[in-house]
Amino acid sequence: MSSAQGKEIVLAILQEDEVFGEIAMLDGKERTADAQAVTDCVLAVLERRDVLTFLEKNPGACLRLIEVFCHRMRLTDERIAEVAMLQLPARLAKALLRMEFQAEPGSRERVSTIQVSQRELGNLIGAARENVNKCLREWQRSGIVQVKDAGITVLNRAALKKVADEG
């Protein structure tokens, strides 16, 4: 999402098989944010009238959609609280720990390297790219992470979790 002054905030980083644009699709109003792909994607575009007809005939799908909304609202609540109450290292650690696992709720399958730019990380946690870079360099010197080619590998998850938990 961008402000009139050109500042950006990343609301979410979505993975394969996730949906976006559901708010505008359901209420028929303007989109609340834009989406930008960082890898090649295949997208399915759904028309509002078709989705509403489908949801009327399939109440179970409505329940699943509500689950997706609730999950996203919980994540948004967490991020708002983090930006308001935590210092940068804790916010960054929490973001990396969340991103270390695939986006599917409850999944425990770790990704080997988190493919995200420092600018995107900063926009995700409400920090300047330069401050994210400084923190990552310090963690790299300490052996907590390895930063290489726009990717971040968590080397010491326990140390990163300690930073996140200390807030």
VMD Tcl script that builds the backbone (N, CA, C; Angstrom):
set m [mol new atoms 501]
animate dup $m
set s [atomselect $m all]
$s set {name element resname resid chain x y z} {
  {N N MET 1 A 0.859 -1.155 0.000}
  {CA C MET 1 A 0.000 0.000 0.000}
  {C C MET 1 A 0.911 1.226 0.000}
  {N N SER 2 A 0.566 2.246 -0.811}
  {CA C SER 2 A 1.377 3.454 -0.918}
  {C C SER 2 A 0.607 4.657 -0.422}
  {N N SER 3 A 1.342 5.599 0.187}
  {CA C SER 3 A 0.739 6.861 0.608}
  {C C SER 3 A 0.884 7.881 -0.511}
  {N N ALA 4 A 0.221 9.009 -0.369}
  {CA C ALA 4 A 0.324 10.083 -1.359}
  {C C ALA 4 A 1.753 10.619 -1.432}
  {N N GLN 5 A 2.509 10.481 -0.346}
  {CA C GLN 5 A 3.895 10.948 -0.305}
  {C C GLN 5 A 4.876 9.918 -0.866}
  {N N GLY 6 A 4.381 8.761 -1.295}
  {CA C GLY 6 A 5.234 7.742 -1.884}
  {C C GLY 6 A 5.787 6.724 -0.902}
  {N N LYS 7 A 5.414 6.821 0.377}
  {CA C LYS 7 A 5.849 5.812 1.343}
  {C C LYS 7 A 5.056 4.535 1.099}
  {N N GLU 8 A 5.694 3.405 1.337}
  {CA C GLU 8 A 5.033 2.117 1.128}
  {C C GLU 8 A 5.055 1.289 2.392}
  {N N ILE 9 A 4.042 0.454 2.521}
  {CA C ILE 9 A 4.030 -0.566 3.556}
  {C C ILE 9 A 3.581 -1.861 2.893}
  {N N VAL 10 A 4.257 -2.936 3.244}
  {CA C VAL 10 A 3.894 -4.256 2.733}
  {C C VAL 10 A 2.907 -4.853 3.730}
  {N N LEU 11 A 1.718 -5.148 3.252}
  {CA C LEU 11 A 0.692 -5.702 4.130}
  {C C LEU 11 A 0.859 -7.199 4.322}
  {N N ALA 12 A 1.342 -7.881 3.298}
  {CA C ALA 12 A 1.495 -9.332 3.382}
  {C C ALA 12 A 2.414 -9.799 2.275}
  {N N ILE 13 A 3.054 -10.901 2.526}
  {CA C ILE 13 A 3.809 -11.605 1.495}
  {C C ILE 13 A 3.124 -12.947 1.340}
  {N N LEU 14 A 2.526 -13.146 0.182}
  {CA C LEU 14 A 1.718 -14.332 -0.051}
  {C C LEU 14 A 2.527 -15.411 -0.749}
  {N N GLN 15 A 2.132 -16.627 -0.520}
  {CA C GLN 15 A 2.794 -17.784 -1.110}
  {C C GLN 15 A 1.856 -18.449 -2.120}
  {N N GLU 16 A 2.353 -19.497 -2.719}
  {CA C GLU 16 A 1.583 -20.262 -3.702}
  {C C GLU 16 A 0.233 -20.689 -3.122}
  {N N ASP 17 A -0.803 -20.623 -3.955}
  {CA C ASP 17 A -2.169 -21.051 -3.624}
  {C C ASP 17 A -2.902 -20.115 -2.670}
  {N N GLU 18 A -2.344 -18.946 -2.356}
  {CA C GLU 18 A -3.056 -17.987 -1.522}
  {C C GLU 18 A -3.852 -17.038 -2.401}
  {N N VAL 19 A -4.891 -16.467 -1.814}
  {CA C VAL 19 A -5.754 -15.549 -2.554}
  {C C VAL 19 A -5.477 -14.113 -2.127}
  {N N PHE 20 A -5.796 -13.186 -3.024}
  {CA C PHE 20 A -5.742 -11.765 -2.686}
  {C C PHE 20 A -6.801 -11.056 -3.504}
  {N N GLY 21 A -7.140 -9.854 -3.068}
  {CA C GLY 21 A -8.176 -9.099 -3.756}
  {C C GLY 21 A -9.578 -9.462 -3.308}
  {N N GLU 22 A -9.682 -10.242 -2.247}
  {CA C GLU 22 A -10.997 -10.731 -1.819}
  {C C GLU 22 A -11.885 -9.629 -1.252}
  {N N ILE 23 A -11.301 -8.600 -0.671}
  {CA C ILE 23 A -12.129 -7.533 -0.093}
  {C C ILE 23 A -12.905 -6.820 -1.200}
  {N N ALA 24 A -12.186 -6.377 -2.221}
  {CA C ALA 24 A -12.845 -5.678 -3.335}
  {C C ALA 24 A -13.800 -6.607 -4.075}
  {N N MET 25 A -13.430 -7.866 -4.176}
  {CA C MET 25 A -14.301 -8.813 -4.866}
  {C C MET 25 A -15.623 -8.987 -4.121}
  {N N LEU 26 A -15.560 -9.026 -2.802}
  {CA C LEU 26 A -16.775 -9.260 -2.029}
  {C C LEU 26 A -17.633 -8.009 -1.861}
  {N N ASP 27 A -17.006 -6.854 -1.616}
  {CA C ASP 27 A -17.845 -5.664 -1.383}
  {C C ASP 27 A -18.055 -4.819 -2.639}
  {N N GLY 28 A -17.383 -5.155 -3.728}
  {CA C GLY 28 A -17.591 -4.461 -4.982}
  {C C GLY 28 A -17.002 -3.064 -5.043}
  {N N LYS 29 A -16.214 -2.691 -4.042}
  {CA C LYS 29 A -15.599 -1.359 -4.009}
  {C C LYS 29 A -14.158 -1.448 -4.536}
  {N N GLU 30 A -13.476 -0.300 -4.482}
  {CA C GLU 30 A -12.093 -0.243 -4.958}
  {C C GLU 30 A -11.187 -1.156 -4.153}
  {N N ARG 31 A -10.100 -1.580 -4.796}
  {CA C ARG 31 A -9.087 -2.370 -4.089}
  {C C ARG 31 A -8.498 -1.543 -2.954}
  {N N THR 32 A -8.118 -2.205 -1.876}
  {CA C THR 32 A -7.509 -1.514 -0.745}
  {C C THR 32 A -5.992 -1.452 -0.877}
  {N N ALA 33 A -5.418 -2.278 -1.752}
  {CA C ALA 33 A -3.966 -2.314 -1.918}
  {C C ALA 33 A -3.648 -2.892 -3.290}
  {N N ASP 34 A -2.400 -2.800 -3.671}
  {CA C ASP 34 A -1.922 -3.380 -4.918}
  {C C ASP 34 A -1.127 -4.642 -4.616}
  {N N ALA 35 A -0.944 -5.464 -5.623}
  {CA C ALA 35 A -0.128 -6.672 -5.491}
  {C C ALA 35 A 1.010 -6.589 -6.496}
  {N N GLN 36 A 2.166 -7.077 -6.080}
  {CA C GLN 36 A 3.326 -7.106 -6.956}
  {C C GLN 36 A 3.986 -8.478 -6.816}
  {N N ALA 37 A 4.199 -9.135 -7.941}
  {CA C ALA 37 A 4.835 -10.452 -7.931}
  {C C ALA 37 A 6.351 -10.294 -7.877}
  {N N VAL 38 A 6.994 -11.119 -7.050}
  {CA C VAL 38 A 8.456 -11.119 -7.008}
  {C C VAL 38 A 9.018 -12.343 -7.727}
  {N N THR 39 A 8.128 -13.263 -8.122}
  {CA C THR 39 A 8.524 -14.420 -8.929}
  {C C THR 39 A 7.479 -14.590 -10.027}
  {N N ASP 40 A 7.761 -15.457 -10.983}
  {CA C ASP 40 A 6.769 -15.765 -12.010}
  {C C ASP 40 A 5.550 -16.403 -11.344}
  {N N CYS 41 A 4.372 -16.039 -11.805}
  {CA C CYS 41 A 3.134 -16.537 -11.210}
  {C C CYS 41 A 2.133 -16.914 -12.290}
  {N N VAL 42 A 1.264 -17.828 -11.923}
  {CA C VAL 42 A 0.081 -18.122 -12.721}
  {C C VAL 42 A -1.097 -17.734 -11.841}
  {N N LEU 43 A -1.936 -16.826 -12.346}
  {CA C LEU 43 A -3.041 -16.315 -11.552}
  {C C LEU 43 A -4.377 -16.729 -12.149}
  {N N ALA 44 A -5.354 -16.902 -11.286}
  {CA C ALA 44 A -6.732 -17.124 -11.723}
  {C C ALA 44 A -7.520 -15.882 -11.325}
  {N N VAL 45 A -8.204 -15.289 -12.273}
  {CA C VAL 45 A -9.012 -14.102 -12.018}
  {C C VAL 45 A -10.471 -14.535 -11.934}
  {N N LEU 46 A -11.104 -14.161 -10.841}
  {CA C LEU 46 A -12.499 -14.535 -10.618}
  {C C LEU 46 A -13.374 -13.293 -10.708}
  {N N GLU 47 A -14.510 -13.427 -11.368}
  {CA C GLU 47 A -15.463 -12.326 -11.472}
  {C C GLU 47 A -16.358 -12.318 -10.233}
  {N N ARG 48 A -16.652 -11.129 -9.744}
  {CA C ARG 48 A -17.441 -10.966 -8.531}
  {C C ARG 48 A -18.778 -11.690 -8.626}
  {N N ARG 49 A -19.499 -11.515 -9.719}
  {CA C ARG 49 A -20.834 -12.126 -9.845}
  {C C ARG 49 A -20.740 -13.650 -9.777}
  {N N ASP 50 A -19.701 -14.234 -10.377}
  {CA C ASP 50 A -19.532 -15.688 -10.353}
  {C C ASP 50 A -19.212 -16.179 -8.942}
  {N N VAL 51 A -18.367 -15.441 -8.244}
  {CA C VAL 51 A -17.996 -15.838 -6.884}
  {C C VAL 51 A -19.204 -15.739 -5.955}
  {N N LEU 52 A -19.946 -14.655 -6.045}
  {CA C LEU 52 A -21.122 -14.497 -5.177}
  {C C LEU 52 A -22.153 -15.593 -5.431}
  {N N THR 53 A -22.359 -15.937 -6.685}
  {CA C THR 53 A -23.276 -17.037 -7.023}
  {C C THR 53 A -22.775 -18.344 -6.422}
  {N N PHE 54 A -21.484 -18.596 -6.553}
  {CA C PHE 54 A -20.882 -19.810 -5.995}
  {C C PHE 54 A -21.049 -19.851 -4.481}
  {N N LEU 55 A -20.769 -18.726 -3.803}
  {CA C LEU 55 A -20.868 -18.683 -2.341}
  {C C LEU 55 A -22.302 -18.894 -1.862}
  {N N GLU 56 A -23.282 -18.384 -2.607}
  {CA C GLU 56 A -24.689 -18.598 -2.245}
  {C C GLU 56 A -25.047 -20.073 -2.289}
  {N N LYS 57 A -24.478 -20.796 -3.231}
  {CA C LYS 57 A -24.790 -22.219 -3.397}
  {C C LYS 57 A -23.908 -23.124 -2.532}
  {N N ASN 58 A -22.807 -22.587 -1.988}
  {CA C ASN 58 A -21.840 -23.386 -1.231}
  {C C ASN 58 A -21.486 -22.705 0.085}
  {N N PRO 59 A -22.340 -22.832 1.089}
  {CA C PRO 59 A -22.074 -22.153 2.366}
  {C C PRO 59 A -20.763 -22.596 3.031}
  {N N GLY 60 A -20.335 -23.810 2.764}
  {CA C GLY 60 A -19.058 -24.272 3.316}
  {C C GLY 60 A -17.888 -23.433 2.820}
  {N N ALA 61 A -17.994 -22.961 1.590}
  {CA C ALA 61 A -16.948 -22.100 1.036}
  {C C ALA 61 A -16.938 -20.757 1.757}
  {N N CYS 62 A -18.107 -20.288 2.169}
  {CA C CYS 62 A -18.177 -19.043 2.944}
  {C C CYS 62 A -17.415 -19.199 4.258}
  {N N LEU 63 A -17.598 -20.353 4.905}
  {CA C LEU 63 A -16.896 -20.598 6.163}
  {C C LEU 63 A -15.387 -20.615 5.956}
  {N N ARG 64 A -14.931 -21.218 4.874}
  {CA C ARG 64 A -13.492 -21.247 4.585}
  {C C ARG 64 A -12.972 -19.833 4.333}
  {N N LEU 65 A -13.748 -19.034 3.625}
  {CA C LEU 65 A -13.364 -17.654 3.362}
  {C C LEU 65 A -13.281 -16.860 4.662}
  {N N ILE 66 A -14.207 -17.099 5.564}
  {CA C ILE 66 A -14.170 -16.446 6.874}
  {C C ILE 66 A -12.912 -16.851 7.632}
  {N N GLU 67 A -12.526 -18.118 7.545}
  {CA C GLU 67 A -11.292 -18.574 8.183}
  {C C GLU 67 A -10.077 -17.834 7.634}
  {N N VAL 68 A -10.033 -17.647 6.326}
  {CA C VAL 68 A -8.927 -16.907 5.710}
  {C C VAL 68 A -8.908 -15.473 6.229}
  {N N PHE 69 A -10.077 -14.814 6.280}
  {CA C PHE 69 A -10.165 -13.447 6.790}
  {C C PHE 69 A -9.683 -13.382 8.235}
  {N N CYS 70 A -10.139 -14.310 9.056}
  {CA C CYS 70 A -9.759 -14.302 10.472}
  {C C CYS 70 A -8.259 -14.493 10.632}
  {N N HIS 71 A -7.689 -15.402 9.876}
  {CA C HIS 71 A -6.236 -15.627 9.934}
  {C C HIS 71 A -5.491 -14.343 9.576}
  {N N ARG 72 A -5.926 -13.690 8.505}
  {CA C ARG 72 A -5.264 -12.450 8.089}
  {C C ARG 72 A -5.463 -11.334 9.104}
  {N N MET 73 A -6.637 -11.268 9.706}
  {CA C MET 73 A -6.875 -10.241 10.730}
  {C C MET 73 A -5.987 -10.469 11.944}
  {N N ARG 74 A -5.809 -11.720 12.333}
  {CA C ARG 74 A -4.924 -12.013 13.459}
  {C C ARG 74 A -3.493 -11.583 13.149}
  {N N LEU 75 A -3.031 -11.898 11.948}
  {CA C LEU 75 A -1.679 -11.489 11.550}
  {C C LEU 75 A -1.550 -9.968 11.532}
  {N N THR 76 A -2.575 -9.308 11.039}
  {CA C THR 76 A -2.562 -7.838 11.004}
  {C C THR 76 A -2.531 -7.273 12.415}
  {N N ASP 77 A -3.334 -7.821 13.301}
  {CA C ASP 77 A -3.330 -7.378 14.703}
  {C C ASP 77 A -1.939 -7.546 15.315}
  {N N GLU 78 A -1.308 -8.692 15.063}
  {CA C GLU 78 A 0.037 -8.949 15.585}
  {C C GLU 78 A 1.022 -7.914 15.067}
  {N N ARG 79 A 0.964 -7.655 13.765}
  {CA C ARG 79 A 1.903 -6.706 13.171}
  {C C ARG 79 A 1.689 -5.296 13.678}
  {N N ILE 80 A 0.444 -4.871 13.852}
  {CA C ILE 80 A 0.170 -3.540 14.398}
  {C C ILE 80 A 0.735 -3.435 15.810}
  {N N ALA 81 A 0.503 -4.447 16.610}
  {CA C ALA 81 A 1.025 -4.450 17.980}
  {C C ALA 81 A 2.553 -4.430 17.982}
  {N N GLU 82 A 3.175 -5.188 17.092}
  {CA C GLU 82 A 4.635 -5.220 17.020}
  {C C GLU 82 A 5.199 -3.852 16.656}
  {N N VAL 83 A 4.614 -3.211 15.635}
  {CA C VAL 83 A 5.115 -1.897 15.209}
  {C C VAL 83 A 4.945 -0.886 16.335}
  {N N ALA 84 A 3.844 -0.969 17.065}
  {CA C ALA 84 A 3.572 -0.008 18.126}
  {C C ALA 84 A 4.413 -0.249 19.380}
  {N N MET 85 A 4.738 -1.500 19.672}
  {CA C MET 85 A 5.321 -1.804 20.978}
  {C C MET 85 A 6.737 -2.371 20.974}
  {N N LEU 86 A 7.232 -2.844 19.843}
  {CA C LEU 86 A 8.524 -3.514 19.838}
  {C C LEU 86 A 9.583 -2.706 19.096}
  {N N GLN 87 A 10.804 -2.869 19.515}
  {CA C GLN 87 A 11.943 -2.260 18.831}
  {C C GLN 87 A 12.225 -3.037 17.550}
  {N N LEU 88 A 12.982 -2.421 16.652}
  {CA C LEU 88 A 13.260 -3.008 15.345}
  {C C LEU 88 A 13.807 -4.435 15.404}
  {N N PRO 89 A 14.818 -4.737 16.228}
  {CA C PRO 89 A 15.343 -6.114 16.196}
  {C C PRO 89 A 14.268 -7.174 16.476}
  {N N ALA 90 A 13.397 -6.921 17.436}
  {CA C ALA 90 A 12.344 -7.896 17.754}
  {C C ALA 90 A 11.354 -8.012 16.603}
  {N N ARG 91 A 10.970 -6.877 16.004}
  {CA C ARG 91 A 10.032 -6.913 14.871}
  {C C ARG 91 A 10.640 -7.688 13.708}
  {N N LEU 92 A 11.909 -7.436 13.423}
  {CA C LEU 92 A 12.583 -8.112 12.320}
  {C C LEU 92 A 12.714 -9.608 12.605}
  {N N ALA 93 A 13.075 -9.950 13.823}
  {CA C ALA 93 A 13.210 -11.367 14.187}
  {C C ALA 93 A 11.870 -12.092 14.040}
  {N N LYS 94 A 10.803 -11.480 14.529}
  {CA C LYS 94 A 9.477 -12.099 14.417}
  {C C LYS 94 A 9.074 -12.278 12.953}
  {N N ALA 95 A 9.361 -11.278 12.130}
  {CA C ALA 95 A 9.017 -11.376 10.705}
  {C C ALA 95 A 9.787 -12.506 10.043}
  {N N LEU 96 A 11.071 -12.614 10.322}
  {CA C LEU 96 A 11.879 -13.682 9.715}
  {C C LEU 96 A 11.418 -15.053 10.188}
  {N N LEU 97 A 11.088 -15.177 11.452}
  {CA C LEU 97 A 10.611 -16.463 11.966}
  {C C LEU 97 A 9.284 -16.855 11.311}
  {N N ARG 98 A 8.408 -15.876 11.104}
  {CA C ARG 98 A 7.149 -16.177 10.413}
  {C C ARG 98 A 7.410 -16.596 8.971}
  {N N MET 99 A 8.336 -15.917 8.324}
  {CA C MET 99 A 8.605 -16.183 6.913}
  {C C MET 99 A 9.415 -17.457 6.702}
  {N N GLU 100 A 10.040 -17.938 7.761}
  {CA C GLU 100 A 10.845 -19.148 7.656}
  {C C GLU 100 A 9.984 -20.364 7.312}
  {N N PHE 101 A 8.725 -20.290 7.673}
  {CA C PHE 101 A 7.799 -21.382 7.378}
  {C C PHE 101 A 6.906 -20.975 6.223}
  {N N GLN 102 A 6.464 -21.934 5.475}
  {CA C GLN 102 A 5.561 -21.623 4.375}
  {C C GLN 102 A 4.303 -20.988 4.925}
  {N N ALA 103 A 3.590 -20.285 4.077}
  {CA C ALA 103 A 2.451 -19.472 4.505}
  {C C ALA 103 A 1.256 -20.285 4.999}
  {N N GLU 104 A 1.190 -21.546 4.709}
  {CA C GLU 104 A 0.044 -22.352 5.132}
  {C C GLU 104 A -0.030 -22.378 6.657}
  {N N PRO 105 A -1.135 -21.928 7.255}
  {CA C PRO 105 A -1.250 -21.916 8.709}
  {C C PRO 105 A -0.981 -23.286 9.306}
  {N N GLY 106 A -0.162 -23.314 10.344}
  {CA C GLY 106 A 0.149 -24.556 11.028}
  {C C GLY 106 A 1.256 -25.372 10.391}
  {N N SER 107 A 1.735 -24.953 9.230}
  {CA C SER 107 A 2.793 -25.700 8.563}
  {C C SER 107 A 4.080 -25.604 9.367}
  {N N ARG 108 A 4.834 -26.654 9.405}
  {CA C ARG 108 A 6.134 -26.648 10.082}
  {C C ARG 108 A 7.255 -26.956 9.090}
  {N N GLU 109 A 6.955 -26.818 7.820}
  {CA C GLU 109 A 7.961 -27.064 6.792}
  {C C GLU 109 A 8.740 -25.781 6.556}
  {N N ARG 110 A 10.028 -25.783 6.925}
  {CA C ARG 110 A 10.851 -24.590 6.785}
  {C C ARG 110 A 11.324 -24.405 5.357}
  {N N VAL 111 A 11.438 -23.138 4.974}
  {CA C VAL 111 A 12.074 -22.832 3.701}
  {C C VAL 111 A 13.554 -22.675 3.986}
  {N N SER 112 A 14.399 -23.032 3.028}
  {CA C SER 112 A 15.829 -22.967 3.277}
  {C C SER 112 A 16.328 -21.529 3.299}
  {N N THR 113 A 15.867 -20.727 2.372}
  {CA C THR 113 A 16.270 -19.329 2.307}
  {C C THR 113 A 15.033 -18.477 2.082}
  {N N ILE 114 A 14.935 -17.414 2.851}
  {CA C ILE 114 A 13.813 -16.493 2.730}
  {C C ILE 114 A 14.157 -15.511 1.616}
  {N N GLN 115 A 13.390 -15.553 0.552}
  {CA C GLN 115 A 13.636 -14.678 -0.600}
  {C C GLN 115 A 12.841 -13.390 -0.435}
  {N N VAL 116 A 13.486 -12.383 0.113}
  {CA C VAL 116 A 12.840 -11.086 0.318}
  {C C VAL 116 A 13.930 -10.026 0.348}
  {N N SER 117 A 13.639 -8.875 -0.223}
  {CA C SER 117 A 14.622 -7.795 -0.197}
  {C C SER 117 A 14.571 -7.077 1.148}
  {N N GLN 118 A 15.650 -6.391 1.470}
  {CA C GLN 118 A 15.683 -5.638 2.725}
  {C C GLN 118 A 14.683 -4.481 2.683}
  {N N ARG 119 A 14.440 -3.927 1.530}
  {CA C ARG 119 A 13.434 -2.870 1.378}
  {C C ARG 119 A 12.049 -3.426 1.695}
  {N N GLU 120 A 11.742 -4.623 1.158}
  {CA C GLU 120 A 10.446 -5.248 1.435}
  {C C GLU 120 A 10.312 -5.591 2.918}
  {N N LEU 121 A 11.397 -6.072 3.516}
  {CA C LEU 121 A 11.363 -6.366 4.953}
  {C C LEU 121 A 11.076 -5.098 5.745}
  {N N GLY 122 A 11.757 -4.016 5.393}
  {CA C GLY 122 A 11.534 -2.746 6.071}
  {C C GLY 122 A 10.091 -2.294 5.929}
  {N N ASN 123 A 9.553 -2.403 4.715}
  {CA C ASN 123 A 8.161 -2.018 4.489}
  {C C ASN 123 A 7.199 -2.922 5.251}
  {N N LEU 124 A 7.591 -4.153 5.470}
  {CA C LEU 124 A 6.741 -5.103 6.189}
  {C C LEU 124 A 6.697 -4.814 7.688}
  {N N ILE 125 A 7.813 -4.342 8.245}
  {CA C ILE 125 A 7.888 -4.153 9.700}
  {C C ILE 125 A 7.912 -2.687 10.119}
  {N N GLY 126 A 7.725 -1.784 9.165}
  {CA C GLY 126 A 7.688 -0.359 9.489}
  {C C GLY 126 A 9.042 0.209 9.843}
  {N N ALA 127 A 10.051 -0.117 9.039}
  {CA C ALA 127 A 11.416 0.356 9.305}
  {C C ALA 127 A 12.095 0.736 7.997}
  {N N ALA 128 A 13.094 1.586 8.104}
  {CA C ALA 128 A 13.875 1.968 6.930}
  {C C ALA 128 A 14.777 0.813 6.505}
  {N N ARG 129 A 14.991 0.668 5.202}
  {CA C ARG 129 A 15.853 -0.385 4.676}
  {C C ARG 129 A 17.241 -0.331 5.317}
  {N N GLU 130 A 17.747 0.867 5.530}
  {CA C GLU 130 A 19.090 1.024 6.115}
  {C C GLU 130 A 19.160 0.428 7.517}
  {N N ASN 131 A 18.097 0.598 8.292}
  {CA C ASN 131 A 18.080 0.033 9.647}
  {C C ASN 131 A 17.947 -1.482 9.629}
  {N N VAL 132 A 17.182 -2.000 8.672}
  {CA C VAL 132 A 17.082 -3.450 8.508}
  {C C VAL 132 A 18.453 -4.005 8.131}
  {N N ASN 133 A 19.134 -3.343 7.214}
  {CA C ASN 133 A 20.457 -3.767 6.777}
  {C C ASN 133 A 21.443 -3.790 7.942}
  {N N LYS 134 A 21.426 -2.756 8.755}
  {CA C LYS 134 A 22.330 -2.671 9.915}
  {C C LYS 134 A 22.095 -3.840 10.873}
  {N N CYS 135 A 20.829 -4.122 11.150}
  {CA C CYS 135 A 20.480 -5.214 12.054}
  {C C CYS 135 A 20.905 -6.567 11.471}
  {N N LEU 136 A 20.628 -6.789 10.187}
  {CA C LEU 136 A 21.000 -8.050 9.542}
  {C C LEU 136 A 22.514 -8.233 9.508}
  {N N ARG 137 A 23.253 -7.146 9.257}
  {CA C ARG 137 A 24.731 -7.239 9.264}
  {C C ARG 137 A 25.248 -7.650 10.633}
  {N N GLU 138 A 24.649 -7.068 11.683}
  {CA C GLU 138 A 25.040 -7.422 13.045}
  {C C GLU 138 A 24.740 -8.896 13.326}
  {N N TRP 139 A 23.560 -9.357 12.910}
  {CA C TRP 139 A 23.195 -10.762 13.114}
  {C C TRP 139 A 24.075 -11.681 12.290}
  {N N GLN 140 A 24.475 -11.240 11.112}
  {CA C GLN 140 A 25.356 -12.062 10.278}
  {C C GLN 140 A 26.713 -12.214 10.957}
  {N N ARG 141 A 27.250 -11.115 11.518}
  {CA C ARG 141 A 28.524 -11.187 12.247}
  {C C ARG 141 A 28.419 -12.121 13.450}
  {N N SER 142 A 27.210 -12.190 14.053}
  {CA C SER 142 A 26.995 -13.043 15.228}
  {C C SER 142 A 26.641 -14.482 14.857}
  {N N GLY 143 A 26.489 -14.763 13.565}
  {CA C GLY 143 A 26.174 -16.122 13.133}
  {C C GLY 143 A 24.705 -16.491 13.248}
  {N N ILE 144 A 23.833 -15.497 13.367}
  {CA C ILE 144 A 22.397 -15.777 13.490}
  {C C ILE 144 A 21.765 -15.981 12.122}
  {N N VAL 145 A 22.167 -15.176 11.146}
  {CA C VAL 145 A 21.642 -15.280 9.790}
  {C C VAL 145 A 22.791 -15.179 8.794}
  {N N GLN 146 A 22.495 -15.574 7.572}
  {CA C GLN 146 A 23.404 -15.347 6.454}
  {C C GLN 146 A 22.608 -14.595 5.393}
  {N N VAL 147 A 23.157 -13.464 4.947}
  {CA C VAL 147 A 22.498 -12.650 3.933}
  {C C VAL 147 A 23.293 -12.793 2.649}
  {N N LYS 148 A 22.583 -13.210 1.588}
  {CA C LYS 148 A 23.264 -13.462 0.327}
  {C C LYS 148 A 22.277 -13.350 -0.822}
  {N N ASP 149 A 22.587 -12.547 -1.823}
  {CA C ASP 149 A 21.795 -12.452 -3.056}
  {C C ASP 149 A 20.294 -12.306 -2.803}
  {N N ALA 150 A 19.909 -11.264 -2.091}
  {CA C ALA 150 A 18.494 -10.971 -1.799}
  {C C ALA 150 A 17.797 -12.100 -1.063}
  {N N GLY 151 A 18.563 -12.946 -0.399}
  {CA C GLY 151 A 17.988 -14.021 0.391}
  {C C GLY 151 A 18.594 -14.035 1.779}
  {N N ILE 152 A 17.830 -14.489 2.747}
  {CA C ILE 152 A 18.280 -14.549 4.133}
  {C C ILE 152 A 18.071 -15.967 4.628}
  {N N THR 153 A 19.132 -16.560 5.141}
  {CA C THR 153 A 19.059 -17.901 5.706}
  {C C THR 153 A 19.234 -17.796 7.213}
  {N N VAL 154 A 18.317 -18.382 7.953}
  {CA C VAL 154 A 18.417 -18.396 9.409}
  {C C VAL 154 A 19.382 -19.516 9.789}
  {N N LEU 155 A 20.489 -19.148 10.438}
  {CA C LEU 155 A 21.500 -20.115 10.840}
  {C C LEU 155 A 21.322 -20.548 12.295}
  {N N ASN 156 A 20.835 -19.642 13.122}
  {CA C ASN 156 A 20.668 -19.940 14.537}
  {C C ASN 156 A 19.260 -19.505 14.953}
  {N N ARG 157 A 18.322 -20.421 14.784}
  {CA C ARG 157 A 16.918 -20.118 15.059}
  {C C ARG 157 A 16.697 -19.796 16.532}
  {N N ALA 158 A 17.383 -20.477 17.420}
  {CA C ALA 158 A 17.203 -20.232 18.869}
  {C C ALA 158 A 17.617 -18.805 19.230}
  {N N ALA 159 A 18.715 -18.331 18.668}
  {CA C ALA 159 A 19.155 -16.966 18.949}
  {C C ALA 159 A 18.165 -15.944 18.374}
  {N N LEU 160 A 17.655 -16.222 17.184}
  {CA C LEU 160 A 16.680 -15.324 16.573}
  {C C LEU 160 A 15.385 -15.309 17.385}
  {N N LYS 161 A 14.960 -16.471 17.875}
  {CA C LYS 161 A 13.759 -16.557 18.707}
  {C C LYS 161 A 13.960 -15.801 20.014}
  {N N LYS 162 A 15.158 -15.845 20.549}
  {CA C LYS 162 A 15.451 -15.105 21.793}
  {C C LYS 162 A 15.298 -13.600 21.562}
  {N N VAL 163 A 15.805 -13.096 20.450}
  {CA C VAL 163 A 15.646 -11.676 20.110}
  {C C VAL 163 A 14.154 -11.344 19.983}
  {N N ALA 164 A 13.410 -12.202 19.309}
  {CA C ALA 164 A 11.970 -11.974 19.120}
  {C C ALA 164 A 11.228 -11.971 20.447}
  {N N ASP 165 A 11.570 -12.912 21.324}
  {CA C ASP 165 A 10.873 -13.050 22.607}
  {C C ASP 165 A 11.209 -11.946 23.587}
  {N N GLU 166 A 12.417 -11.399 23.496}
  {CA C GLU 166 A 12.831 -10.348 24.430}
  {C C GLU 166 A 12.167 -9.022 24.104}
  {N N GLY 167 A 11.703 -8.877 22.877}
  {CA C GLY 167 A 10.950 -7.690 22.477}
  {C C GLY 167 A 11.750 -6.445 22.601}
}
mol reanalyze $m
mol bondsrecalc $m
mol representation Tube
mol addrep $m
